[in-house]
């Protein structure tokens, strides 16, 4: 019985994510989710309580995607900057291809229309990036004088700004190329001399392909 309830919850959540991503919070109703998912409105209210609860659950699923990615890329043996770039490309793919991530991103952008407390974004990414940059500094990979925490804030701001522009211009179809261009601009200022951003990007892509299938979406 518990497995059946969990299967229902996951199916409703997946349907809601598609509708929220396509139509936004205001443009999606419980009736829409019921009609599309094949479950009754009563079943949806039972599992999520309200449309606000359903939206919060999608957002929580969005944020739950990331700890396993961060752990995987922080714990590798490759140079730290290679892993940081690889992580950014992996995240870019999820924002392009994973409907839970895309729906969570749209819901967060519409957060003022959702009358519930929502998870706080970006802080976890800044902390994780600062940790990786600190490790890179300890390994002699960073340019002298680089402040890992300050650089982390700049990197995260630039990364998510790149996503926003890619989303607005072509629905993130070119997001990997856009993130690559970002790193080509930023790596020469981060790397210890001699700088080699192309080598770092090639190594990051190789690491990314090696992880394919190991970190499947939930």
Phi, psi and omega per residue, in radians:
X1 nan -0.749 3.135
X2 -1.131 -0.683 3.109
X3 -1.114 -0.683 3.125
X4 -1.142 -0.738 3.119
X5 -1.095 -0.706 3.135
X6 -1.177 -0.665 3.097
X7 -1.111 -0.710 3.090
X8 -1.087 -0.795 -3.121
X9 -1.064 -0.771 -3.133
X10 -1.154 -0.681 3.138
X11 -1.156 -0.744 3.115
X12 -1.139 -0.735 -3.139
X13 -1.074 -0.737 3.139
X14 -1.121 -0.732 3.111
X15 -1.139 -0.782 3.137
X16 -1.063 -0.679 3.134
X17 -1.057 -0.760 3.115
X18 -1.053 -0.805 -3.094
X19 -1.223 -0.732 3.092
X20 -1.091 -0.698 -3.133
X21 -1.163 -0.628 -3.108
X22 -1.414 -0.706 -2.952
X23 -2.054 -0.125 -3.113
X24 1.396 3.063 -3.097
X25 -1.175 -0.884 -3.095
X26 -1.126 -0.620 -3.078
X27 -1.433 0.055 -3.138
X28 -2.097 2.325 3.113
X29 -2.042 2.844 3.036
X30 -1.033 -0.657 3.101
X31 -1.067 -0.687 3.093
X32 -1.075 -0.782 -3.127
X33 -1.134 -0.720 3.128
X34 -1.099 -0.830 -3.106
X35 -1.095 -0.729 -3.079
X36 -1.322 -0.649 -3.077
X37 -1.443 -0.420 -3.072
X38 1.530 0.021 3.072
X39 -1.714 2.731 -3.116
X40 -1.333 2.747 3.049
X41 -1.039 -0.631 3.117
X42 -1.061 -0.712 3.122
X43 -1.137 -0.670 -3.141
X44 -1.175 -0.771 3.101
X45 -1.110 -0.623 3.129
X46 -1.067 -0.746 -3.061
X47 -1.453 -0.540 -2.991
X48 -2.146 -0.208 3.042
X49 1.459 -0.685 -3.061
X50 -2.959 2.996 3.042
X51 -1.113 -0.646 3.097
X52 -1.067 -0.731 3.109
X53 -1.132 -0.640 3.108
X54 -1.158 -0.752 3.110
X55 -1.104 -0.743 3.121
X56 -1.088 -0.669 3.138
X57 -1.133 -0.669 3.071
X58 -1.113 -0.759 3.116
X59 -1.113 -0.712 3.106
X60 -1.115 -0.660 3.083
X61 -1.148 -0.659 3.070
X62 -1.017 -0.896 -3.112
X63 -1.192 -0.488 -3.139
X64 -1.240 -0.270 3.112
X65 -1.116 -0.529 -2.809
X66 -1.522 -0.583 -3.074
X67 -0.976 -0.665 -3.132
X68 -1.206 -0.574 3.060
X69 -1.144 -0.855 -3.117
X70 -1.049 -0.793 -3.137
X71 -1.048 -0.772 -3.124
X72 -1.072 -0.796 -3.056
X73 -1.414 -0.443 3.070
X74 -1.271 -0.527 -2.959
X75 -1.656 0.069 -3.097
X76 -1.298 3.044 -3.108
X77 -1.736 -0.223 -3.100
X78 -1.220 2.865 3.051
X79 -0.877 2.516 -2.994
X80 -1.103 -0.745 -3.131
X81 -1.132 -0.611 3.048
X82 -1.038 -0.750 -3.126
X83 -1.213 -0.654 3.122
X84 -1.133 -0.755 3.095
X85 -1.134 -0.726 3.104
X86 -1.062 -0.729 3.088
X87 -1.047 -0.755 -3.119
X88 -1.106 -0.663 3.116
X89 -1.218 -0.654 3.087
X90 -1.107 -0.751 3.120
X91 -1.145 -0.685 3.098
X92 -1.021 -0.737 3.118
X93 -1.099 -0.702 3.136
X94 -1.138 -0.706 3.090
X95 -1.139 -0.470 3.102
X96 -1.441 -0.693 -2.893
X97 -1.933 -0.363 -3.009
X98 -1.698 2.000 -3.030
X99 -1.160 -0.555 3.085
X100 -1.095 -0.758 3.125
X101 -1.148 -0.773 -3.134
X102 -1.121 -0.741 3.125
X103 -1.133 -0.756 3.116
X104 -1.065 -0.677 3.117
X105 -1.117 -0.751 3.133
X106 -1.182 -0.723 3.132
X107 -1.087 -0.696 3.119
X108 -1.114 -0.680 3.135
X109 -1.146 -0.373 3.130
X110 -1.859 0.398 -2.979
X111 -1.026 -0.498 -3.112
X112 -1.221 -0.235 3.098
X113 -1.649 -0.060 -3.062
X114 -1.911 1.926 -2.999
X115 -1.447 0.929 3.039
X116 -2.460 2.826 3.047
X117 -1.259 2.292 -3.072
X118 -2.067 2.695 3.102
X119 -1.019 2.600 -3.128
X120 -1.519 2.226 -3.086
X121 -1.543 2.987 2.918
X122 1.270 -0.593 -3.060
X123 -1.056 -0.782 3.124
X124 -1.081 -0.673 3.117
X125 -1.170 -0.709 3.112
X126 -1.106 -0.754 3.135
X127 -1.100 -0.799 -3.121
X128 -1.129 -0.725 3.128
X129 -1.139 -0.717 3.104
X130 -1.087 -0.697 3.109
X131 -1.080 -0.776 -3.110
X132 -1.194 -0.665 3.106
X133 -1.190 -0.622 3.068
X134 -1.095 -0.727 3.091
X135 -1.149 -0.675 3.099
X136 -1.115 -0.685 3.110
X137 -1.103 -0.765 3.130
X138 -1.108 -0.514 3.135
X139 -1.505 0.020 3.132
X140 1.378 0.348 -3.095
X141 -1.577 -0.317 -3.060
X142 -1.654 2.637 3.055
X143 -1.072 2.484 3.135
X144 -0.967 2.415 3.107
X145 1.507 -0.016 3.128
X146 -1.223 2.254 3.060
X147 -1.609 1.893 -3.056
X148 -0.986 -0.716 -3.101
X149 -1.203 -0.752 3.107
X150 -1.137 -0.777 3.122
X151 -1.076 -0.645 3.129
X152 -1.084 -0.753 3.120
X153 -1.097 -0.714 3.124
X154 -1.150 -0.772 -3.125
X155 -1.085 -0.816 -3.111
X156 -1.144 -0.722 3.107
X157 -1.089 -0.760 -3.136
X158 -1.164 -0.722 -3.119
X159 -1.073 -0.868 -3.096
X160 -1.312 -0.456 2.982
X161 -1.130 -0.700 3.075
X162 -1.052 -0.730 3.093
X163 -1.074 -0.767 -3.104
X164 -1.066 -0.778 3.139
X165 -1.160 -0.765 3.123
X166 -1.071 -0.706 3.114
X167 -1.104 -0.772 -3.095
X168 -1.181 -0.629 -3.019
X169 -1.525 -0.656 -3.080
X170 -2.652 0.594 3.051
X171 0.987 0.608 3.098
X172 1.138 0.277 3.133
X173 -1.086 -0.526 -3.109
X174 -1.853 0.392 -2.980
X175 -1.123 -0.616 3.109
X176 -1.130 -0.719 3.102
X177 -1.130 -0.687 3.138
X178 -1.137 -0.720 3.107
X179 -1.173 -0.645 3.065
X180 -1.053 -0.802 3.108
X181 -1.060 -0.662 3.109
X182 -1.057 -0.807 -3.130
X183 -1.167 -0.620 3.097
X184 -1.062 -0.532 3.093
X185 -1.388 -0.674 -2.973
X186 -1.564 -0.589 -3.040
X187 -1.039 -0.709 3.134
X188 -1.012 -0.489 3.093
X189 -1.454 -0.288 -3.116
X190 -1.696 -0.633 -2.995
X191 -1.315 2.535 2.969
X192 -1.170 2.570 -3.129
X193 -1.164 2.532 -0.050
X194 -1.416 2.451 -3.107
X195 -1.331 2.541 3.124
X196 -2.634 1.299 -3.078
X197 -1.124 -0.584 -3.112
X198 -1.152 -0.759 3.104
X199 -1.041 -0.752 -3.139
X200 -1.084 -0.765 3.135
X201 -1.146 -0.723 3.108
X202 -1.088 -0.746 3.127
X203 -1.135 -0.688 3.127
X204 -1.114 -0.733 3.116
X205 -1.125 -0.665 3.094
X206 -1.104 -0.726 3.084
X207 -1.110 -0.696 -3.137
X208 -1.092 -0.773 3.139
X209 -1.166 -0.561 3.126
X210 -1.194 -0.430 -3.136
X211 -1.588 -0.116 -3.065
X212 -0.989 2.205 3.135
X213 1.593 -0.301 3.141
X214 -1.399 -0.508 -3.108
X215 -2.105 1.454 -3.092
X216 -1.466 2.578 3.090
X217 -1.017 2.540 3.123
X218 -1.377 nan nan
